């Protein structure tokens, strides 16, 4: 994907919702400003490792040995490649490959459900903790789904191989329903935290 489009995608799917979450709240301006700086940075550091660790769990469930992995891109070493997992055998079109490839998206949906239940059960008065849970449990899965479905157009996505295993209609219906569900959860949470905490 073009770097400009990737930055735009991160801005729209991560930075803007975090901004909306805090700007419409009644938390102190200083803590809002600190959160607006720290939280996107935390998202950046955790996004790829969470996604790749989910794949590793998928490998474990499928009984496929992982021979190597890179959870973060090593920018400081001049390496601008993707995070990745190495195995002795290549992915195919069997059920094991389906488990491996789909595991991050199953975990994304679990994360969103946990995030929704946390926000429903507990009104978090700590602005950083509230923002962190919203970011990691709700916005990160939203970005993960949208980014990987967009990556289909660049033939660089788990979704491309998943569609070869279970067919394009099921793959894209699952994506549309999942993205719609996650978006709805995010909008509900943004509604709950408007003008919060009460002054």
Helices and strands as residue ranges (DSSP letters): H 3-10, I 11-15, H 16-23, H 29-62, E 66-70, G 75-77, E 84-87, H 95-121, H 127-133, I 134-139, H 140-150, G 151-154, H 158-166, H 168-192
